[in-house]
Amino acid sequence: MGEAFKRIEKRMTYKDYLNLPEGERVEIIDGYVYNMVAPSRIHQEVSMNLSRIFSMYLLGKECKVYAAPFDVRLIKEGLSEDEVDTVVQPDLSIICDKTKLDERGCKGAPEMIIEIVSPSSASIDYIKKLNLYEKFKVKEYWIVNPIEKIVMVFLLNNNGEYGKPKIYGEGDKAKVEIFEDFYVDVKEIFLF
């Protein structure tokens, strides 16, 4: 349905990533390279719906929403920019700290990340990226599943860990926890 991921045994840093041929789409997680393919039509429609919903809410506000392809560099303490070994392209990134933005994307964890899951990316989104985003303290992580038509919302708790997710279906309004007054009508996400 969406992005297909395949891990390549080659390891890479951000410096290597910058030297990739134009148009080649990969993510690097802990130095491992994952090839990405073009998203499906349904994936694109869900992404556009989410982009529209978040863009409308954030119009005139400090926070900004960015859709893939948009590089998010997650930097481990003590590493230089060139040594960064984790660069992801979340389907949507919501960034409120403008100091994290530069011409290459986002340097550090966004406040919120949304990934649209597909059969080929399920283990990446549900396990690898869940653990990755928790480790780098992304406050709110949504996994949007177009097949099941559900949204799973993970929030960092006081211990800096994701607790049990809140799960929203088509009849629900999903609370965007990083904002006081923002609810998303789930059925609007899945208009395709």
C-alpha positions in Angstrom: 0.0 0.0 0.0 2.6 2.6 1.0 6.3 2.9 1.1 8.2 -0.3 0.8 11.3 -0.7 2.9 14.2 -3.1 2.3 17.3 -3.0 4.5 20.6 -3.0 2.7 23.7 -4.4 4.4 25.7 -1.3 3.6 26.2 1.2 6.5 26.1 4.9 6.0 26.4 8.3 7.7 24.8 11.6 6.9 27.9 12.6 5.0 27.4 9.5 2.7 23.7 10.3 2.5 24.4 13.8 1.1 26.4 12.2 -1.7 23.7 9.9 -2.9 22.5 10.4 -6.5 19.6 12.8 -6.8 16.2 11.1 -6.6 17.5 8.1 -4.6 15.2 7.7 -1.6 16.6 6.0 1.5 16.4 6.3 5.2 19.2 5.6 7.6 18.5 4.1 11.0 21.4 3.5 13.3 23.7 3.5 10.2 21.6 0.9 8.3 20.3 1.9 4.9 16.6 1.2 4.0 15.5 1.7 0.4 12.2 3.4 -0.1 9.9 3.1 -3.1 7.2 5.5 -4.2 4.1 5.4 -2.1 0.8 4.0 -3.3 -2.2 6.1 -4.4 -4.0 5.4 -1.1 -0.9 6.4 0.9 -0.7 9.6 -1.0 -4.3 10.5 -0.5 -4.1 9.8 3.3 -0.9 11.9 3.4 -2.6 14.8 1.5 -5.6 14.6 3.8 -3.4 14.8 6.9 -1.3 17.6 5.4 -4.4 19.6 4.7 -5.9 19.0 8.1 -2.7 20.0 10.0 -1.8 22.9 7.6 -5.3 24.4 8.2 -5.0 24.2 11.9 -1.4 25.5 12.0 -2.0 28.4 9.7 -0.7 31.5 11.4 0.8 29.5 14.4 4.4 29.0 15.3 4.5 25.3 14.5 4.8 24.0 11.0 4.0 20.8 9.2 6.3 19.2 6.7 5.5 16.2 4.4 7.9 13.6 3.0 10.3 13.8 1.5 11.6 16.0 4.3 14.8 14.9 6.2 14.8 14.6 9.9 18.3 14.1 11.3 18.2 12.4 14.7 21.5 13.2 16.4 23.1 11.1 19.1 25.0 13.0 21.7 28.7 13.5 20.8 28.3 13.0 17.1 29.1 15.7 14.5 26.6 16.5 11.7 28.6 14.4 9.3 28.7 11.4 11.7 24.9 11.3 12.2 23.7 7.8 11.4 19.9 8.3 11.6 18.1 10.2 8.9 14.4 9.5 8.4 11.7 11.0 6.2 8.4 10.7 8.2 5.2 11.1 6.3 4.5 14.2 8.3 6.6 16.1 10.8 5.3 18.8 13.1 8.0 21.2 14.3 7.5 24.0 16.8 11.1 24.8 17.7 12.3 26.9 14.7 16.0 26.5 15.8 15.8 22.9 14.6 15.0 23.9 11.0 17.7 24.5 8.4 17.9 24.3 4.6 18.3 20.5 4.8 15.2 19.8 7.0 15.0 19.2 10.7 18.0 18.7 13.0 16.7 17.0 16.1 13.4 15.5 17.1 10.1 17.1 15.9 7.4 17.5 18.5 5.2 15.1 16.5 5.7 12.6 13.8 3.0 10.8 11.7 3.8 7.6 9.7 1.3 6.0 7.3 1.8 2.3 7.6 1.7 -0.2 4.7 2.1 -3.9 4.7 5.7 -3.5 3.6 6.6 -0.9 6.2 4.6 -2.4 9.2 7.6 -3.8 11.1 9.5 -0.5 10.6 6.7 1.8 11.7 5.3 -0.4 14.5 8.7 -1.5 16.0 11.8 0.1 14.7 10.5 3.7 14.4 8.4 3.5 17.5 11.6 2.6 19.5 13.6 5.2 17.6 11.1 8.1 18.1 10.8 7.2 21.8 14.6 7.1 22.2 14.9 10.6 20.6 11.9 12.0 22.7 9.4 12.7 19.9 6.5 13.8 22.1 3.7 12.4 20.0 3.9 9.6 17.4 0.9 8.7 15.2 0.7 5.5 13.2 -2.0 5.8 10.7 -3.3 2.5 9.2 -5.3 3.0 6.0 -6.3 -0.7 5.7 -7.7 -0.9 9.3 -8.7 2.8 9.2 -7.3 3.4 12.6 -4.9 5.9 14.2 -2.7 4.8 17.0 -1.4 7.6 19.2 1.7 7.2 21.3 2.7 9.8 23.8 5.8 10.3 25.9 5.1 9.8 29.6 6.9 11.4 32.5 9.5 8.6 32.3 10.3 9.5 28.7 8.7 6.4 27.3 5.7 5.7 25.1 2.8 4.2 27.1 0.0 2.1 25.8 -1.4 3.8 22.6 -4.7 5.5 22.3 -6.5 3.9 19.3 -9.0 5.9 17.3 -11.4 4.6 14.6 -13.5 6.3 11.9 -16.2 7.4 14.2 -13.8 9.1 16.6 -12.1 12.5 16.9 -8.4 12.0 17.6 -6.9 14.4 20.1 -3.6 16.0 19.0 -2.0 16.0 22.4 0.8 18.5 21.7 -2.0 21.2 21.1 -4.6 22.2 23.6 -7.6 22.5 21.3 -6.9 20.3 18.2 -9.0 17.3 17.4 -8.9 15.4 14.1 -12.1 13.8 12.7 -10.6 10.4 11.8 -13.0 9.8 8.9 -11.5 12.8 7.2 -8.1 11.1 7.2 -9.5 8.2 5.2 -11.4 10.0 2.4 -10.1 8.0 -0.6 
